[in-house]
Structure formats: C-alpha cells, structure tokens
Amino acid sequence: MADIDLSKADPNFRRELASQPGGEKIAACFTCRTCTASCPVSAVNSKFNPYRIIRMALYGLREEVLGSDFIWLCSSCYSCQERCPQGVSITEFMTLLKNTAIQAGHAPAGIKAQRDIIKGQGRIYAIDEFDNKKRNKIDLPSLPTTCEVVKFLF
C-alpha cells in the first residue's frame, strides 16, 4: 500500500461531502471497522475497504478518492450500513462519492461508454426494425427506434 501524501489534502472536501445527502453523518465514523468486516466485496477484493475510503475522504484526499477505481466496487448491499453502530449511511455515502467522481470527470470506461450510447441513441440498447418484428410476433407493441427526449436531456 502506498504512503498517503497529506500535503495534497483538501480540507474543504470533508465539509463538501458532509453538506450533501448521504454524507451528513460521515464524521460520526469512529473507526470500529464493522463496515469492512461485514462487506462481501471486501472479503473478495481487499482493494475495497469502506473504512479506508471513509478515512481518506475525511482526511480530504479528494483526488485519491474520486480518481480511484475502488469506489466503484460497492455493490450497495447495505450490509455495512445495517451493522454500523453509529448509523452512518455508508451505502449512500458511496453513492455520493460516485456521483461526485462523475461530476469531477472521473468515471470508469464502462460508465462513459453507456453514457455515450444513451446520448447517441436515447437508450442503452438500440431498437431497430428487426427487434420490433420480434416484438410484434409475440404480441408486444412496437417501440420507437430513437428516443429524442432522452437525447435532448443529455
């Protein structure tokens, strides 16, 4: 594990996260590590450690947290949250970190690819006339081949 350089810490990152839904109680984490012990992802992949992620965020390590690939490993199973003695909403906090990472321009290639497909076609799975013929054979209504409203939203 690499050493953490606290000279790059952003003291406002903690306050920024705490002021948003999902981050309100993050400062209540008192390092019991129950979240990590109950996490099924952490049992399989040691890179994902909810306790360490929380600590890094509280220390203000914005780029290290948002630019990492480990925040995307959370499966949102709520095991950590259900067992937290302080009532910290860890799953919501992980969602907040993911949303903040996307806003900062850090997203896995798969998320970016899905965004580009939706942006271009209006949906993640392209519908063409062949698909509509199959739908009609089983008495399902045809779907439009483009979704202009979604494209407009992007």
Rosetta constraint file for C-alpha pairs under 8 A:
AtomPair CA 5 CA 9 HARMONIC 7.59 0.50
AtomPair CA 6 CA 59 HARMONIC 7.69 0.50
AtomPair CA 6 CA 61 HARMONIC 7.47 0.50
AtomPair CA 8 CA 61 HARMONIC 7.01 0.50
AtomPair CA 9 CA 59 HARMONIC 6.58 0.50
AtomPair CA 9 CA 60 HARMONIC 4.73 0.50
AtomPair CA 9 CA 61 HARMONIC 4.89 0.50
AtomPair CA 9 CA 62 HARMONIC 7.03 0.50
AtomPair CA 10 CA 14 HARMONIC 7.94 0.50
AtomPair CA 10 CA 59 HARMONIC 7.73 0.50
AtomPair CA 10 CA 60 HARMONIC 4.52 0.50
AtomPair CA 10 CA 61 HARMONIC 6.24 0.50
AtomPair CA 10 CA 62 HARMONIC 6.50 0.50
AtomPair CA 11 CA 15 HARMONIC 7.53 0.50
AtomPair CA 11 CA 59 HARMONIC 7.17 0.50
AtomPair CA 11 CA 60 HARMONIC 5.16 0.50
AtomPair CA 12 CA 16 HARMONIC 5.95 0.50
AtomPair CA 12 CA 60 HARMONIC 6.96 0.50
AtomPair CA 13 CA 17 HARMONIC 6.17 0.50
AtomPair CA 13 CA 57 HARMONIC 7.13 0.50
AtomPair CA 13 CA 58 HARMONIC 7.61 0.50
AtomPair CA 13 CA 60 HARMONIC 5.13 0.50
AtomPair CA 13 CA 61 HARMONIC 7.57 0.50
AtomPair CA 13 CA 62 HARMONIC 6.27 0.50
AtomPair CA 14 CA 18 HARMONIC 6.12 0.50
AtomPair CA 14 CA 57 HARMONIC 6.21 0.50
AtomPair CA 14 CA 58 HARMONIC 5.14 0.50
AtomPair CA 14 CA 59 HARMONIC 7.20 0.50
AtomPair CA 14 CA 60 HARMONIC 5.74 0.50
AtomPair CA 15 CA 19 HARMONIC 6.10 0.50
AtomPair CA 16 CA 20 HARMONIC 6.96 0.50
AtomPair CA 17 CA 23 HARMONIC 5.28 0.50
AtomPair CA 17 CA 24 HARMONIC 7.61 0.50
AtomPair CA 17 CA 96 HARMONIC 7.68 0.50
AtomPair CA 18 CA 22 HARMONIC 7.70 0.50
AtomPair CA 18 CA 23 HARMONIC 4.29 0.50
AtomPair CA 18 CA 24 HARMONIC 4.56 0.50
AtomPair CA 18 CA 25 HARMONIC 6.97 0.50
AtomPair CA 18 CA 26 HARMONIC 6.55 0.50
AtomPair CA 18 CA 27 HARMONIC 7.71 0.50
AtomPair CA 19 CA 23 HARMONIC 6.57 0.50
AtomPair CA 19 CA 24 HARMONIC 6.11 0.50
AtomPair CA 20 CA 24 HARMONIC 6.54 0.50
AtomPair CA 20 CA 96 HARMONIC 7.84 0.50
AtomPair CA 21 CA 92 HARMONIC 7.77 0.50
AtomPair CA 21 CA 96 HARMONIC 7.49 0.50
AtomPair CA 22 CA 89 HARMONIC 6.23 0.50
AtomPair CA 22 CA 90 HARMONIC 7.65 0.50
AtomPair CA 22 CA 91 HARMONIC 7.99 0.50
AtomPair CA 22 CA 92 HARMONIC 4.60 0.50
AtomPair CA 22 CA 93 HARMONIC 4.64 0.50
AtomPair CA 22 CA 95 HARMONIC 7.60 0.50
AtomPair CA 22 CA 96 HARMONIC 6.08 0.50
AtomPair CA 23 CA 89 HARMONIC 7.49 0.50
AtomPair CA 23 CA 92 HARMONIC 7.46 0.50
AtomPair CA 23 CA 93 HARMONIC 5.37 0.50
AtomPair CA 23 CA 96 HARMONIC 7.20 0.50
AtomPair CA 25 CA 29 HARMONIC 7.69 0.50
AtomPair CA 25 CA 87 HARMONIC 7.73 0.50
AtomPair CA 25 CA 88 HARMONIC 5.46 0.50
AtomPair CA 25 CA 89 HARMONIC 7.08 0.50
AtomPair CA 26 CA 54 HARMONIC 7.46 0.50
AtomPair CA 26 CA 88 HARMONIC 6.01 0.50
AtomPair CA 26 CA 89 HARMONIC 7.55 0.50
AtomPair CA 26 CA 90 HARMONIC 7.85 0.50
AtomPair CA 26 CA 93 HARMONIC 7.64 0.50
AtomPair CA 27 CA 58 HARMONIC 7.28 0.50
AtomPair CA 28 CA 86 HARMONIC 6.37 0.50
AtomPair CA 28 CA 88 HARMONIC 6.83 0.50
AtomPair CA 29 CA 54 HARMONIC 7.94 0.50
AtomPair CA 29 CA 86 HARMONIC 6.67 0.50
AtomPair CA 29 CA 88 HARMONIC 6.76 0.50
AtomPair CA 31 CA 51 HARMONIC 6.88 0.50
AtomPair CA 33 CA 37 HARMONIC 6.37 0.50
AtomPair CA 33 CA 51 HARMONIC 5.77 0.50
AtomPair CA 34 CA 38 HARMONIC 6.15 0.50
AtomPair CA 34 CA 80 HARMONIC 6.90 0.50
AtomPair CA 34 CA 83 HARMONIC 6.75 0.50
AtomPair CA 34 CA 84 HARMONIC 6.27 0.50
AtomPair CA 35 CA 39 HARMONIC 6.11 0.50
AtomPair CA 35 CA 50 HARMONIC 6.21 0.50
AtomPair CA 35 CA 51 HARMONIC 6.52 0.50
AtomPair CA 35 CA 79 HARMONIC 7.43 0.50
AtomPair CA 35 CA 80 HARMONIC 4.13 0.50
AtomPair CA 35 CA 81 HARMONIC 7.00 0.50
AtomPair CA 35 CA 83 HARMONIC 6.96 0.50
AtomPair CA 35 CA 84 HARMONIC 6.36 0.50
AtomPair CA 35 CA 90 HARMONIC 7.99 0.50
AtomPair CA 36 CA 42 HARMONIC 6.36 0.50
AtomPair CA 36 CA 49 HARMONIC 5.65 0.50
AtomPair CA 36 CA 50 HARMONIC 5.53 0.50
AtomPair CA 36 CA 51 HARMONIC 6.02 0.50
AtomPair CA 36 CA 80 HARMONIC 7.02 0.50
AtomPair CA 37 CA 42 HARMONIC 7.74 0.50
AtomPair CA 37 CA 43 HARMONIC 7.89 0.50
AtomPair CA 38 CA 79 HARMONIC 6.03 0.50
AtomPair CA 38 CA 80 HARMONIC 5.75 0.50
AtomPair CA 38 CA 83 HARMONIC 7.59 0.50
AtomPair CA 39 CA 43 HARMONIC 6.52 0.50
AtomPair CA 39 CA 79 HARMONIC 6.22 0.50
AtomPair CA 39 CA 80 HARMONIC 5.98 0.50
AtomPair CA 40 CA 44 HARMONIC 6.70 0.50
AtomPair CA 41 CA 45 HARMONIC 5.90 0.50
AtomPair CA 41 CA 48 HARMONIC 6.74 0.50
AtomPair CA 41 CA 73 HARMONIC 7.21 0.50
AtomPair CA 41 CA 74 HARMONIC 6.97 0.50
AtomPair CA 41 CA 75 HARMONIC 7.26 0.50
AtomPair CA 42 CA 46 HARMONIC 5.23 0.50
AtomPair CA 42 CA 47 HARMONIC 7.18 0.50
AtomPair CA 42 CA 48 HARMONIC 5.15 0.50
AtomPair CA 42 CA 49 HARMONIC 5.80 0.50
AtomPair CA 47 CA 70 HARMONIC 6.19 0.50
AtomPair CA 48 CA 70 HARMONIC 5.44 0.50
AtomPair CA 48 CA 71 HARMONIC 7.25 0.50
AtomPair CA 48 CA 73 HARMONIC 6.57 0.50
AtomPair CA 48 CA 74 HARMONIC 7.60 0.50
AtomPair CA 49 CA 53 HARMONIC 6.27 0.50
AtomPair CA 50 CA 54 HARMONIC 6.15 0.50
AtomPair CA 50 CA 90 HARMONIC 7.77 0.50
AtomPair CA 51 CA 55 HARMONIC 6.24 0.50
AtomPair CA 52 CA 56 HARMONIC 6.08 0.50
AtomPair CA 53 CA 57 HARMONIC 6.21 0.50
AtomPair CA 53 CA 65 HARMONIC 6.94 0.50
AtomPair CA 53 CA 71 HARMONIC 7.68 0.50
AtomPair CA 54 CA 58 HARMONIC 6.14 0.50
AtomPair CA 55 CA 59 HARMONIC 6.11 0.50
AtomPair CA 56 CA 60 HARMONIC 6.44 0.50
AtomPair CA 56 CA 61 HARMONIC 5.50 0.50
AtomPair CA 56 CA 64 HARMONIC 7.83 0.50
AtomPair CA 56 CA 65 HARMONIC 6.78 0.50
AtomPair CA 57 CA 61 HARMONIC 5.63 0.50
AtomPair CA 57 CA 62 HARMONIC 6.60 0.50
AtomPair CA 57 CA 65 HARMONIC 6.61 0.50
AtomPair CA 61 CA 65 HARMONIC 6.15 0.50
AtomPair CA 62 CA 66 HARMONIC 5.94 0.50
AtomPair CA 63 CA 67 HARMONIC 5.32 0.50
AtomPair CA 63 CA 68 HARMONIC 7.81 0.50
AtomPair CA 64 CA 68 HARMONIC 5.94 0.50
AtomPair CA 65 CA 71 HARMONIC 7.34 0.50
AtomPair CA 65 CA 97 HARMONIC 7.97 0.50
AtomPair CA 66 CA 71 HARMONIC 7.62 0.50
AtomPair CA 66 CA 97 HARMONIC 6.79 0.50
AtomPair CA 66 CA 98 HARMONIC 7.45 0.50
AtomPair CA 66 CA 100 HARMONIC 7.24 0.50
AtomPair CA 66 CA 101 HARMONIC 4.77 0.50
AtomPair CA 66 CA 104 HARMONIC 7.76 0.50
AtomPair CA 66 CA 106 HARMONIC 6.54 0.50
AtomPair CA 67 CA 101 HARMONIC 6.96 0.50
AtomPair CA 67 CA 106 HARMONIC 5.66 0.50
AtomPair CA 67 CA 107 HARMONIC 7.99 0.50
AtomPair CA 69 CA 73 HARMONIC 7.46 0.50
AtomPair CA 69 CA 108 HARMONIC 7.38 0.50
AtomPair CA 70 CA 74 HARMONIC 7.87 0.50
AtomPair CA 71 CA 94 HARMONIC 6.73 0.50
AtomPair CA 71 CA 97 HARMONIC 7.21 0.50
AtomPair CA 71 CA 98 HARMONIC 6.72 0.50
AtomPair CA 72 CA 98 HARMONIC 6.88 0.50
AtomPair CA 74 CA 91 HARMONIC 7.80 0.50
AtomPair CA 74 CA 94 HARMONIC 7.07 0.50
AtomPair CA 76 CA 91 HARMONIC 5.67 0.50
AtomPair CA 77 CA 91 HARMONIC 7.74 0.50
AtomPair CA 78 CA 82 HARMONIC 6.00 0.50
AtomPair CA 78 CA 90 HARMONIC 7.82 0.50
AtomPair CA 78 CA 91 HARMONIC 5.99 0.50
AtomPair CA 79 CA 83 HARMONIC 6.38 0.50
AtomPair CA 80 CA 84 HARMONIC 6.08 0.50
AtomPair CA 80 CA 90 HARMONIC 6.64 0.50
AtomPair CA 80 CA 91 HARMONIC 7.47 0.50
AtomPair CA 81 CA 87 HARMONIC 6.92 0.50
AtomPair CA 81 CA 88 HARMONIC 6.45 0.50
AtomPair CA 81 CA 89 HARMONIC 5.56 0.50
AtomPair CA 81 CA 90 HARMONIC 5.37 0.50
AtomPair CA 81 CA 91 HARMONIC 6.36 0.50
AtomPair CA 82 CA 87 HARMONIC 7.82 0.50
AtomPair CA 84 CA 88 HARMONIC 6.24 0.50
AtomPair CA 89 CA 93 HARMONIC 6.10 0.50
AtomPair CA 90 CA 94 HARMONIC 6.16 0.50
AtomPair CA 91 CA 95 HARMONIC 6.36 0.50
AtomPair CA 92 CA 96 HARMONIC 6.16 0.50
AtomPair CA 93 CA 97 HARMONIC 6.22 0.50
AtomPair CA 94 CA 98 HARMONIC 6.25 0.50
AtomPair CA 95 CA 99 HARMONIC 6.16 0.50
AtomPair CA 96 CA 100 HARMONIC 6.02 0.50
AtomPair CA 97 CA 101 HARMONIC 5.98 0.50
AtomPair CA 98 CA 102 HARMONIC 6.26 0.50
AtomPair CA 99 CA 103 HARMONIC 6.28 0.50
AtomPair CA 100 CA 104 HARMONIC 6.17 0.50
AtomPair CA 101 CA 105 HARMONIC 6.27 0.50
AtomPair CA 101 CA 106 HARMONIC 4.94 0.50
AtomPair CA 101 CA 107 HARMONIC 6.51 0.50
AtomPair CA 102 CA 106 HARMONIC 5.09 0.50
AtomPair CA 102 CA 107 HARMONIC 5.33 0.50
AtomPair CA 107 CA 111 HARMONIC 6.28 0.50
AtomPair CA 107 CA 112 HARMONIC 6.56 0.50
AtomPair CA 108 CA 112 HARMONIC 6.52 0.50
AtomPair CA 109 CA 113 HARMONIC 6.07 0.50
AtomPair CA 110 CA 114 HARMONIC 6.18 0.50
AtomPair CA 111 CA 115 HARMONIC 6.15 0.50
AtomPair CA 112 CA 116 HARMONIC 6.21 0.50
AtomPair CA 113 CA 117 HARMONIC 6.25 0.50
AtomPair CA 114 CA 118 HARMONIC 6.16 0.50
AtomPair CA 114 CA 124 HARMONIC 6.38 0.50
AtomPair CA 115 CA 119 HARMONIC 5.94 0.50
AtomPair CA 116 CA 120 HARMONIC 6.12 0.50
AtomPair CA 117 CA 121 HARMONIC 5.91 0.50
AtomPair CA 117 CA 122 HARMONIC 7.44 0.50
AtomPair CA 117 CA 123 HARMONIC 6.97 0.50
AtomPair CA 117 CA 124 HARMONIC 5.84 0.50
AtomPair CA 118 CA 122 HARMONIC 4.63 0.50
AtomPair CA 118 CA 123 HARMONIC 4.55 0.50
AtomPair CA 118 CA 124 HARMONIC 5.14 0.50
AtomPair CA 118 CA 150 HARMONIC 7.62 0.50
AtomPair CA 118 CA 151 HARMONIC 7.23 0.50
AtomPair CA 119 CA 123 HARMONIC 7.68 0.50
AtomPair CA 119 CA 150 HARMONIC 7.38 0.50
AtomPair CA 119 CA 151 HARMONIC 5.29 0.50
AtomPair CA 119 CA 154 HARMONIC 5.98 0.50
AtomPair CA 120 CA 151 HARMONIC 6.64 0.50
AtomPair CA 121 CA 126 HARMONIC 6.66 0.50
AtomPair CA 121 CA 146 HARMONIC 5.86 0.50
AtomPair CA 121 CA 147 HARMONIC 6.61 0.50
AtomPair CA 121 CA 148 HARMONIC 7.98 0.50
AtomPair CA 121 CA 151 HARMONIC 6.99 0.50
AtomPair CA 122 CA 146 HARMONIC 6.09 0.50
AtomPair CA 122 CA 147 HARMONIC 4.54 0.50
AtomPair CA 122 CA 148 HARMONIC 6.22 0.50
AtomPair CA 122 CA 149 HARMONIC 7.36 0.50
AtomPair CA 122 CA 150 HARMONIC 4.95 0.50
AtomPair CA 122 CA 151 HARMONIC 5.06 0.50
AtomPair CA 123 CA 146 HARMONIC 7.87 0.50
AtomPair CA 123 CA 147 HARMONIC 6.90 0.50
AtomPair CA 123 CA 150 HARMONIC 7.53 0.50
AtomPair CA 126 CA 145 HARMONIC 7.18 0.50
AtomPair CA 126 CA 146 HARMONIC 7.96 0.50
AtomPair CA 127 CA 131 HARMONIC 5.96 0.50
AtomPair CA 127 CA 132 HARMONIC 7.36 0.50
AtomPair CA 127 CA 143 HARMONIC 7.32 0.50
AtomPair CA 127 CA 144 HARMONIC 7.36 0.50
AtomPair CA 127 CA 145 HARMONIC 5.03 0.50
AtomPair CA 127 CA 146 HARMONIC 7.49 0.50
AtomPair CA 128 CA 132 HARMONIC 6.53 0.50
AtomPair CA 128 CA 145 HARMONIC 5.45 0.50
AtomPair CA 129 CA 133 HARMONIC 6.15 0.50
AtomPair CA 129 CA 145 HARMONIC 7.46 0.50
AtomPair CA 130 CA 134 HARMONIC 6.43 0.50
AtomPair CA 131 CA 135 HARMONIC 6.21 0.50
AtomPair CA 132 CA 136 HARMONIC 6.06 0.50
AtomPair CA 132 CA 141 HARMONIC 7.77 0.50
AtomPair CA 132 CA 142 HARMONIC 5.09 0.50
AtomPair CA 132 CA 143 HARMONIC 6.55 0.50
AtomPair CA 133 CA 137 HARMONIC 6.32 0.50
AtomPair CA 133 CA 142 HARMONIC 7.80 0.50
AtomPair CA 134 CA 138 HARMONIC 6.81 0.50
AtomPair CA 135 CA 139 HARMONIC 6.37 0.50
AtomPair CA 135 CA 140 HARMONIC 4.91 0.50
AtomPair CA 135 CA 141 HARMONIC 6.54 0.50
AtomPair CA 135 CA 142 HARMONIC 6.48 0.50
AtomPair CA 136 CA 140 HARMONIC 5.25 0.50
AtomPair CA 136 CA 141 HARMONIC 6.19 0.50
AtomPair CA 136 CA 142 HARMONIC 6.60 0.50
AtomPair CA 147 CA 151 HARMONIC 6.65 0.50
AtomPair CA 148 CA 152 HARMONIC 6.07 0.50
AtomPair CA 149 CA 153 HARMONIC 6.35 0.50
AtomPair CA 150 CA 154 HARMONIC 6.48 0.50
